[in-house]
Amino acid sequence: MEIKEFYDEFISRFNRHKRFFGSDDCLKISNEDWTRGIENYIKKIFEENFECVCICKNSLAQKNDMKEFLTIDYTVFKKNERATLDNLIHQDIIYAVEHENDPSHDSIAYNISKLLNVSAENKVMIGYVKKEEEKEDVFEKLKNQIKEMKPNRFRADERLLVVLGNDGMSSSKEYKAKLFYLNSKRVADL
């Protein structure tokens, strides 16, 4: 699954799955309920649509599921490739996803830092800011930081998708995303 497919699916499900949030009025939804709503459909995207193994937060894990891995909200592996002593060489994380409700730039930076320090083909940070104009500031600062990183820090195909919404948003139209190609330092709008 390409990272753009994940983004398209994430955006399309936002409006369709508001029932997971417990209220139609986004301003009345607690941070905890918002996170739980987003979590429910992210897990479904990977497990139902893309038939992957999604290891996630304890509250979402089923009885026999593995729990949160490397303190990343969601680590995604190809289906039927759980770690055993016979197949560790093939255990590549295909997605590492963080979702952060706290709109402070430091919280966003902390979660991006976790993603930049884990080896995964696709890294996704979903966060929120208080004001629309803050999004470009976050993207620009991140672009400048990535430019300074040594290219050999990342595998050739590693990508970071940063999706920013507005605190209290009510529509997926309020999300804005940039895709960072980490090794080549290119950036694309989605």
C-alpha positions in Angstrom: 0.0 0.0 0.0 1.4 3.3 -1.0 1.5 6.1 1.5 -0.8 8.3 -0.7 -3.4 5.4 -0.5 -3.3 5.5 3.2 -3.8 9.3 3.2 -6.7 9.1 0.8 -8.3 6.4 2.9 -7.7 8.3 6.2 -9.3 11.4 4.8 -12.3 9.6 3.3 -13.0 7.8 6.5 -12.9 10.9 8.7 -16.4 12.1 7.7 -17.9 8.6 7.3 -16.8 7.4 10.8 -17.9 10.3 13.0 -19.9 7.8 15.0 -16.7 6.7 16.6 -16.3 10.1 18.1 -19.5 9.9 20.2 -20.9 13.3 19.1 -21.6 15.2 15.9 -20.4 18.5 17.6 -16.6 18.3 17.4 -16.2 21.1 19.9 -17.9 18.9 22.5 -15.7 15.9 22.0 -13.1 15.3 24.7 -9.5 14.7 23.6 -9.7 11.2 24.8 -12.9 10.5 22.8 -11.3 12.1 19.7 -8.2 10.0 20.0 -10.3 6.8 20.4 -12.4 7.7 17.3 -9.3 8.3 15.1 -7.7 5.1 16.5 -10.6 2.9 15.7 -10.6 3.7 12.0 -6.8 3.8 11.6 -6.6 0.2 12.9 -9.5 -0.8 10.5 -7.7 0.8 7.5 -4.6 -1.4 8.0 -6.4 -4.6 9.0 -9.4 -4.6 6.8 -8.5 -2.6 3.7 -4.8 -3.5 3.4 -4.8 -6.9 5.3 -1.8 -6.0 7.5 -1.0 -6.8 11.1 -1.4 -3.6 13.1 0.1 -3.5 16.5 -1.4 -0.7 18.5 -2.2 0.9 21.8 -3.3 -1.4 24.6 -6.9 0.0 24.6 -7.4 -1.0 20.9 -5.6 -4.3 21.0 -7.8 -7.4 20.9 -7.4 -10.1 23.6 -4.7 -12.1 21.6 -3.1 -9.1 19.9 0.4 -8.0 20.5 0.5 -4.6 22.3 2.1 -1.3 21.5 5.5 -1.8 19.9 8.5 0.5 20.4 6.1 3.1 22.0 4.8 3.9 18.6 1.0 4.2 18.4 0.7 1.9 15.4 3.4 -0.3 13.9 2.3 -2.2 10.8 3.7 -5.4 9.4 2.7 -7.5 6.4 0.0 -10.0 7.3 1.2 -13.3 8.7 4.6 -12.0 9.4 4.6 -11.8 13.2 8.1 -12.0 14.7 9.4 -15.4 15.4 12.9 -16.6 16.0 12.8 -18.1 12.5 11.8 -14.9 10.6 13.4 -11.9 12.3 15.4 -11.1 9.2 12.1 -10.4 7.3 10.5 -8.2 10.0 10.3 -4.8 8.4 7.9 -2.2 9.7 6.0 -1.0 6.7 4.1 1.7 8.6 4.9 3.6 11.9 2.0 5.9 12.8 1.7 8.5 15.6 -1.5 10.4 16.4 -1.2 13.3 18.8 -4.1 15.4 20.0 -2.1 18.0 21.9 -1.8 21.0 19.5 1.5 22.3 21.0 4.4 22.3 18.5 6.6 20.5 21.1 4.2 17.6 21.3 4.2 17.4 17.5 8.0 17.5 17.5 8.3 14.8 20.1 6.2 12.4 18.0 8.0 13.2 14.8 11.2 12.6 16.6 10.0 9.1 17.6 9.2 8.4 14.0 12.5 9.7 12.6 14.3 7.4 14.9 12.6 4.2 14.0 13.3 2.3 10.8 10.1 2.1 8.8 9.3 2.5 5.1 6.4 4.8 5.8 6.1 7.1 8.8 3.0 9.0 9.5 2.4 11.8 12.0 -1.2 13.0 12.5 -1.5 16.1 14.7 -3.4 19.3 15.2 -2.7 23.0 15.6 -4.8 25.8 17.1 -4.7 28.1 14.1 -4.7 27.3 10.4 -1.6 29.5 9.7 0.5 27.4 12.1 0.4 24.5 9.7 2.8 26.1 7.2 5.1 27.1 10.0 5.3 23.5 11.3 5.9 22.2 7.8 8.6 24.8 7.0 10.5 24.1 10.2 10.3 20.4 9.7 11.5 20.8 6.1 14.5 22.8 7.3 15.4 20.2 10.0 15.2 17.3 7.5 17.4 19.2 5.1 20.1 19.3 7.8 20.0 15.5 8.5 22.5 13.3 6.8 21.0 11.3 3.9 22.6 8.1 5.1 20.4 8.3 8.3 17.5 6.9 6.2 17.0 4.1 3.8 16.5 5.2 0.2 12.7 4.6 0.3 11.7 6.1 3.7 9.0 8.6 3.7 7.4 10.8 6.4 3.8 11.9 5.9 2.8 14.8 8.2 -1.0 15.4 8.4 -2.1 18.5 10.4 -5.7 19.3 11.3 -7.2 22.1 13.3 -8.0 21.7 17.0 -11.8 21.2 17.1 -12.2 20.5 13.4 -15.4 19.2 12.0 -14.4 18.1 8.4 -11.6 16.4 6.7 -11.2 19.5 4.5 -9.3 21.0 7.5 -6.5 18.5 7.2 -3.4 19.5 5.3 -0.6 17.1 4.5 3.0 17.1 3.2 5.0 14.1 2.2 8.7 14.2 3.0 11.0 11.9 1.1 13.6 11.6 3.8 16.7 10.5 1.9 16.3 12.8 -1.1 15.0 15.7 1.0 12.1 16.3 -1.5 8.7 17.5 -0.2 5.3 17.1 -1.9 1.9 18.5 -1.0 -0.9 15.9 -0.8 
